[in-house]
Amino acid sequence: MAAPPVRPRGMSLAQARNTGLDLAATPSMHMASLGELFRGNASVVLPPCSTPVPPQEISCMAIMTMPMIECEFDGFMLPDSFCAAAGGLNSFYVRWLESAGIRVVPLPWDAPFEHQVALARCCNGILFPGGDLDHFGDVLDAYFQRVKRLYELALQWNSKGDRFVLWGTCQGFQLLCACAAGSIDVIEPGFVGTSTKMMPVSLTAHQPASRFLGAATTPAHVISSFADAPSTLNFHRFGVSPDSFACGESGGAAAAPPGTTGGGDVAVAASPKWPGLGAAFVPLSTNVDDNGRAFVSIMEHRTAPFYGVQFHPEWPPFDFSDERIPKTPPVIAVSLYCCQFLLQALRCNNNKHYFPTAKLSEKAVVERCPVVYEGFGWEMYWVQATAKEVPAECLNDAIQQEHDLHEFFAS
């Protein structure tokens, strides 16, 4: 029997009903019922004659979920079996990371902080995804406070030589800027013509010596793909101005070079409003909206392995709903380079952050979550926020870590 058609992205539920689409058939799930997955009762079954790869040889990245208020659309109501869901993950991020050989663990945004720390100890980094929380002020504030605590934790780990990675995409980029600036007000509204628009980036004078796009380490065709072709997908109305990266110090992060390469001139404010941002992050590229207003599109932390992009490298290879999002060689080259760069960054602390056993990692991975297919490549994973808390006194004791994780993931 042929599978029933699914509702395409952008089609309302009412339109779908009028066309006769079987909406009840669109959710799909793996291995076990949704209730079993949410209760943690699904068993871990290995293929016959297989031996799991040792956990410390696998790079793993956590992705912070988006709140339910941002995931639901067109009045869509989740089935009863999804009632425990507290947030969602767009599958583009999952497929993008997995295409580079990175395992993905969902990090519930509103879980107890001790839970988030326990998961972070088992992963090599955290990805803060894009979103549209600007319509939900209270939720955005709460979400930002969670991102900020994890940012401060990652800074602390890095100060002790633990190269824990952070990556921010679009809204995640903006929130990393807010963490460094000390205020969410560094994120500016009102950018025009930057929604579903492919653009080349204008590289700044910081790019040649950078880790992310360094001239000595980045293939020439990749730099050309970024700078000479419309290869980055912008989908935002908010941004962070190059002026905000001024730190007011002689030789500071944004103030040093009097000019840029590739036309990406970074204007520097005489009295920086957000000195913490420029002291922490370096802008590697800029763009302008349809009104000529500039925003930073790539940045990296001056010392820690923290990176942010205003565009969406994960999106173009997997979206088949919009002809404005091409699959040209430069677009794919940018996407692949970003995830492969992330893999190399994550590998720097494989021996410090990993699940004690393969079975425990299998209980945490995103494939354990129910997924809904929305059409044309779009999928949403639904993630439960656990009520279990890891005792704080155990989190700083490496000897008890394995015991705590067994308890945490126990069915």
C-alpha positions as CSV (number, residue, x, y, z in Angstrom):
1,M,0.0,0.0,0.0
2,A,1.4,3.4,-0.9
3,A,2.2,5.8,1.9
4,P,-0.4,8.6,2.4
5,P,0.8,12.1,1.2
6,V,2.0,14.5,3.8
7,R,1.3,18.1,4.4
8,P,3.9,20.3,2.5
9,R,5.8,22.9,4.5
10,G,3.8,26.2,4.4
11,M,0.4,24.5,3.8
12,S,-2.1,25.2,6.6
13,L,-3.9,22.4,8.3
14,A,-7.2,23.7,6.8
15,Q,-5.7,23.5,3.3
16,A,-4.4,20.1,3.9
17,R,-7.8,18.8,5.0
18,N,-9.4,20.3,1.9
19,T,-7.0,18.4,-0.3
20,G,-7.7,15.2,1.5
21,L,-4.3,14.6,3.0
22,D,-4.1,12.0,5.7
23,L,-2.9,14.2,8.6
24,A,-3.0,11.3,11.1
25,A,-0.5,9.4,9.0
26,T,2.2,12.1,8.9
27,P,3.9,11.3,12.3
28,S,6.4,8.5,12.2
29,M,8.5,6.9,14.9
30,H,11.3,4.4,15.3
31,M,11.7,1.1,17.1
32,A,9.1,1.6,19.9
33,S,5.9,3.4,20.7
34,L,6.1,7.0,21.5
35,G,5.1,6.4,25.1
36,E,8.0,3.9,25.5
37,L,10.4,6.4,24.0
38,F,9.3,9.2,26.3
39,R,9.4,6.9,29.4
40,G,12.8,5.6,28.5
41,N,11.6,2.0,28.3
42,A,12.8,1.3,24.7
43,S,15.5,-1.3,24.7
44,V,18.9,-0.8,23.1
45,V,19.2,-3.5,20.4
46,L,22.5,-3.9,18.5
47,P,22.8,-5.5,15.1
48,P,24.0,-9.1,15.1
49,C,27.8,-9.6,15.1
50,S,28.4,-5.9,15.8
51,T,30.8,-4.3,18.2
52,P,30.1,-0.7,19.2
53,V,32.7,1.9,18.6
54,P,34.3,3.0,21.9
55,P,32.5,6.2,23.0
56,Q,35.7,8.2,23.3
57,E,36.4,7.7,19.6
58,I,33.1,9.3,18.6
59,S,32.5,13.0,18.6
60,C,29.2,14.0,20.0
61,M,27.4,17.4,20.0
62,A,24.3,18.4,22.0
63,I,21.7,20.6,20.3
64,M,19.6,22.8,22.5
65,T,15.9,22.3,21.8
66,M,13.5,25.1,20.9
67,P,10.5,25.7,23.2
68,M,7.2,24.2,22.2
69,I,5.7,27.6,21.6
70,E,8.2,28.1,18.8
71,C,7.8,24.6,17.3
72,E,4.0,24.4,16.9
73,F,2.6,25.9,13.7
74,D,-0.8,26.6,12.1
75,G,-2.6,25.6,15.3
76,F,-1.1,22.1,15.0
77,M,-1.9,20.0,18.0
78,L,0.4,17.1,18.9
79,P,-1.2,13.7,19.3
80,D,-1.8,12.5,22.8
81,S,1.2,10.2,22.5
82,F,3.4,13.3,22.2
83,C,2.0,14.9,25.4
84,A,5.3,14.7,27.2
85,A,7.2,16.7,24.6
86,A,8.6,20.0,25.9
87,G,10.6,21.1,22.8
88,G,11.6,20.3,19.3
89,L,14.6,20.1,17.0
90,N,14.6,20.7,13.3
91,S,16.2,17.7,11.6
92,F,18.3,19.8,9.3
93,Y,20.8,20.3,12.2
94,V,20.8,16.6,12.9
95,R,21.4,15.4,9.4
96,W,24.0,18.2,8.9
97,L,26.1,17.1,11.9
98,E,25.7,13.4,11.2
99,S,26.9,13.9,7.6
100,A,30.2,14.8,9.1
101,G,30.2,11.8,11.5
102,I,29.0,13.6,14.6
103,R,26.5,12.0,16.9
104,V,23.7,14.2,18.1
105,V,22.1,14.4,21.6
106,P,19.1,16.7,22.3
107,L,19.6,19.1,25.2
108,P,16.2,20.0,26.6
109,W,16.2,23.8,26.9
110,D,14.1,23.8,30.1
111,A,15.5,20.8,31.9
112,P,17.2,21.2,35.3
113,F,20.6,22.8,34.9
114,E,22.2,19.8,36.6
115,H,20.7,17.6,33.8
116,Q,22.2,19.9,31.2
117,V,25.6,19.8,32.8
118,A,25.5,16.0,33.0
119,L,24.7,15.8,29.3
120,A,27.4,18.5,28.4
121,R,30.0,16.4,30.3
122,C,29.2,13.5,27.8
123,C,29.3,15.7,24.7
124,N,32.1,17.6,23.0
125,G,30.1,20.7,22.4
126,I,26.7,22.4,22.2
127,L,24.9,23.9,19.2
128,F,22.5,26.7,19.8
129,P,20.1,26.6,16.8
130,G,18.1,29.3,14.9
131,G,14.6,30.2,15.9
132,D,12.0,32.9,16.1
133,L,11.6,33.6,19.7
134,D,11.5,37.4,19.3
135,H,7.7,37.2,19.4
136,F,7.7,35.6,22.8
137,G,9.5,38.0,25.2
138,D,9.2,36.0,28.4
139,V,10.2,32.7,26.7
140,L,13.1,34.4,24.9
141,D,14.4,35.8,28.2
142,A,14.2,32.4,29.9
143,Y,15.9,30.7,27.0
144,F,18.6,33.3,27.0
145,Q,19.3,32.7,30.7
146,R,19.8,29.0,29.9
147,V,22.2,29.8,27.1
148,K,24.1,32.2,29.2
149,R,24.6,29.7,32.0
150,L,25.9,27.1,29.6
151,Y,28.1,29.8,27.9
152,E,29.7,30.6,31.3
153,L,30.2,26.9,32.1
154,A,31.9,26.4,28.7
155,L,34.2,29.5,29.4
156,Q,35.1,28.0,32.8
157,W,36.0,24.6,31.2
158,N,38.1,26.3,28.5
159,S,40.0,28.3,31.1
160,K,41.1,25.0,32.6
161,G,42.3,23.6,29.2
162,D,39.1,21.7,28.4
163,R,38.4,22.7,24.7
164,F,34.6,22.5,24.9
165,V,33.0,23.8,21.7
166,L,30.0,26.2,21.3
167,W,28.4,26.9,17.9
168,G,25.5,29.4,17.3
169,T,23.4,29.5,14.1
170,C,21.2,32.6,13.4
171,Q,19.4,33.1,16.7
172,G,22.0,31.0,18.3
173,F,24.7,33.4,16.9
174,Q,22.8,36.4,18.3
175,L,22.4,34.8,21.7
176,L,26.2,34.1,21.9
177,C,26.7,37.8,21.2
178,A,24.3,38.6,24.0
179,C,26.2,36.4,26.4
180,A,29.4,38.1,25.7
181,A,27.9,41.6,25.7
182,G,26.0,40.9,28.9
183,S,22.6,42.0,27.5
184,I,20.1,40.7,24.9
185,D,19.7,44.3,23.8
186,V,22.8,43.9,21.6
187,I,20.6,42.1,19.1
188,E,19.1,44.7,16.8
189,P,15.7,44.5,15.0
190,G,14.6,45.8,11.6
191,F,16.9,44.3,9.0
192,V,15.3,44.3,5.6
193,G,15.5,41.8,2.8
194,T,17.4,39.2,4.7
195,S,14.8,36.5,4.9
196,T,15.3,33.6,2.5
197,K,18.1,35.3,0.7
198,M,21.4,33.7,-0.5
199,M,24.4,36.0,-0.1
200,P,28.2,36.0,-0.3
201,V,30.0,37.3,2.7
202,S,32.4,40.2,2.9
203,L,35.5,39.0,4.7
204,T,37.1,41.2,7.3
205,A,40.8,41.7,8.0
206,H,40.6,39.2,10.8
207,Q,39.8,36.3,8.5
208,P,43.2,35.4,7.2
209,A,44.6,34.7,10.7
210,S,41.4,33.1,12.1
211,R,40.9,29.5,13.1
212,F,37.6,29.1,11.2
213,L,38.6,30.6,7.9
214,G,42.4,31.0,8.2
215,A,44.2,31.6,4.9
216,A,46.8,28.9,5.8
217,T,44.3,26.2,6.8
218,T,41.2,26.8,4.6
219,P,41.2,25.5,1.0
220,A,41.1,28.4,-1.5
221,H,37.9,27.1,-3.1
222,V,36.1,27.2,0.2
223,I,37.1,30.8,0.9
224,S,36.0,31.6,-2.7
225,S,32.7,29.8,-2.1
226,F,32.1,32.0,0.9
227,A,33.2,35.3,-0.6
228,D,32.5,35.1,-4.3
229,A,29.2,33.3,-4.6
230,P,25.7,33.6,-3.1
231,S,26.4,30.7,-0.8
232,T,25.0,31.6,2.6
233,L,21.3,31.3,3.4
234,N,20.0,34.2,5.5
235,F,16.7,33.9,7.2
236,H,16.4,36.6,9.8
237,R,15.1,40.1,10.7
238,F,17.4,40.6,13.6
239,G,21.2,41.0,13.6
240,V,24.3,42.3,15.4
241,S,26.0,45.4,14.1
242,P,29.8,45.5,13.4
243,D,29.9,48.6,15.7
244,S,28.9,46.4,18.6
245,F,32.2,44.5,18.3
246,A,34.3,47.5,19.2
247,C,35.9,47.0,22.5
248,G,37.6,50.4,23.0
249,E,41.0,48.9,23.6
250,S,44.2,49.6,21.7
251,G,44.5,46.6,19.4
252,G,41.2,45.3,20.5
253,A,39.2,42.6,18.7
254,A,37.2,44.8,16.4
255,A,39.1,48.0,16.6
256,A,42.5,47.0,15.4
257,P,42.4,46.8,11.6
258,P,41.8,50.1,9.8
259,G,40.0,48.4,6.9
260,T,39.1,45.0,5.6
261,T,39.5,42.6,2.7
262,G,36.7,41.8,0.3
263,G,34.8,45.0,1.0
264,G,33.7,44.0,4.5
265,D,34.7,47.3,6.2
266,V,34.0,47.2,9.9
267,A,33.0,50.6,11.3
268,V,34.2,51.1,14.8
269,A,32.2,53.1,17.4
270,A,34.2,55.8,19.2
271,S,32.6,54.9,22.5
272,P,31.8,51.2,22.4
273,K,28.4,50.3,23.9
274,W,29.2,46.6,24.3
275,P,32.9,46.3,25.1
276,G,32.5,42.8,26.3
277,L,31.4,41.5,22.9
278,G,34.5,42.9,21.1
279,A,36.8,41.7,23.8
280,A,35.4,38.2,23.4
281,F,34.6,37.7,19.7
282,V,36.2,38.7,16.5
283,P,34.0,39.4,13.4
284,L,35.3,37.4,10.4
285,S,32.7,38.6,7.9
286,T,29.9,41.1,7.4
287,N,26.9,41.5,5.1
288,V,24.4,44.3,4.4
289,D,20.7,44.2,4.1
290,D,18.6,45.8,1.3
291,N,19.0,49.2,2.9
292,G,22.7,49.0,3.2
293,R,22.6,48.3,6.9
294,A,25.6,46.1,8.0
295,F,25.5,43.0,10.3
296,V,28.2,40.6,11.3
297,S,27.7,37.2,9.6
298,I,30.6,35.1,11.0
299,M,32.5,35.4,14.3
300,E,34.8,33.4,16.4
301,H,35.9,33.7,20.1
302,R,39.4,35.1,20.6
303,T,40.6,32.2,22.7
304,A,37.8,29.6,23.2
305,P,36.5,27.3,20.4
306,F,33.2,29.3,20.2
307,Y,31.9,30.1,16.7
308,G,28.8,31.8,15.3
309,V,27.2,32.3,11.9
310,Q,24.2,34.5,11.2
311,F,23.3,32.3,8.2
312,H,22.1,28.7,8.0
313,P,24.8,26.2,6.7
314,E,22.6,23.3,7.8
315,W,19.6,24.2,5.8
316,P,20.2,24.2,2.0
317,P,21.3,20.6,1.4
318,F,18.1,19.2,3.0
319,D,15.3,21.6,2.1
320,F,13.3,20.8,-1.1
321,S,10.4,23.2,-0.4
322,D,11.8,26.4,-1.8
323,E,13.4,27.1,-5.2
324,R,15.2,30.1,-3.7
325,I,17.4,27.7,-1.8
326,P,19.8,26.2,-4.4
327,K,22.1,23.2,-4.2
328,T,25.0,24.8,-6.2
329,P,28.6,23.6,-5.6
330,P,29.5,26.8,-3.6
331,V,26.4,26.4,-1.4
332,I,27.2,22.7,-0.7
333,A,30.9,23.5,-0.2
334,V,30.1,26.1,2.5
335,S,27.7,23.7,4.3
336,L,30.1,20.8,4.2
337,Y,33.1,22.9,5.3
338,C,31.2,24.2,8.4
339,C,30.2,20.8,9.7
340,Q,33.6,19.2,8.9
341,F,35.3,22.1,10.7
342,L,33.0,21.5,13.7
343,L,34.0,17.8,13.7
344,Q,37.7,18.7,13.9
345,A,37.0,21.2,16.7
346,L,35.0,18.6,18.7
347,R,37.7,16.0,18.4
348,C,40.0,18.2,20.5
349,N,38.3,17.0,23.7
350,N,37.1,13.5,22.8
351,N,39.1,12.1,25.6
352,K,37.6,14.5,28.2
353,H,33.9,14.3,27.2
354,Y,32.2,11.1,26.4
355,F,29.5,8.7,27.5
356,P,31.0,6.0,29.7
357,T,29.4,3.2,27.7
358,A,28.0,2.8,24.2
359,K,24.6,1.8,25.7
360,L,24.4,5.0,27.6
361,S,25.1,7.0,24.5
362,E,22.4,5.1,22.7
363,K,19.8,6.1,25.3
364,A,20.6,9.8,24.8
365,V,20.9,10.2,21.1
366,V,18.3,12.1,19.1
367,E,17.1,9.0,17.2
368,R,15.4,8.0,20.4
369,C,12.9,10.9,20.0
370,P,9.7,10.7,18.0
371,V,9.8,12.5,14.7
372,V,7.1,14.1,12.5
373,Y,7.7,14.5,8.8
374,E,6.2,17.8,7.6
375,G,7.0,17.4,3.9
376,F,9.7,18.3,1.3
377,G,12.6,17.3,3.6
378,W,11.3,19.0,6.8
379,E,11.1,17.0,9.9
380,M,10.8,17.8,13.6
381,Y,12.1,15.8,16.5
382,W,10.0,16.1,19.7
383,V,12.0,16.0,22.9
384,Q,10.9,15.5,26.5
385,A,12.3,17.5,29.4
386,T,13.2,15.0,32.0
387,A,12.1,15.5,35.6
388,K,15.1,13.5,36.9
389,E,17.9,15.5,38.5
390,V,21.5,14.6,38.9
391,P,22.7,15.4,42.4
392,A,24.9,18.5,42.2
393,E,27.5,17.1,44.6
394,C,28.1,14.3,42.1
395,L,28.7,16.5,39.1
396,N,32.2,17.5,40.2
397,D,33.3,14.0,41.1
398,A,34.7,12.2,38.1
399,I,34.8,8.9,40.0
400,Q,31.0,8.9,40.4
401,Q,30.2,10.2,36.9
402,E,29.5,6.8,35.4
403,H,27.3,5.8,38.3
404,D,25.3,9.0,38.0
405,L,24.8,8.6,34.3
406,H,23.7,5.1,34.6
407,E,21.1,6.3,37.2
408,F,20.2,9.2,35.0
409,F,19.4,7.2,31.9
410,A,18.0,4.2,33.7
411,S,14.6,3.1,32.5
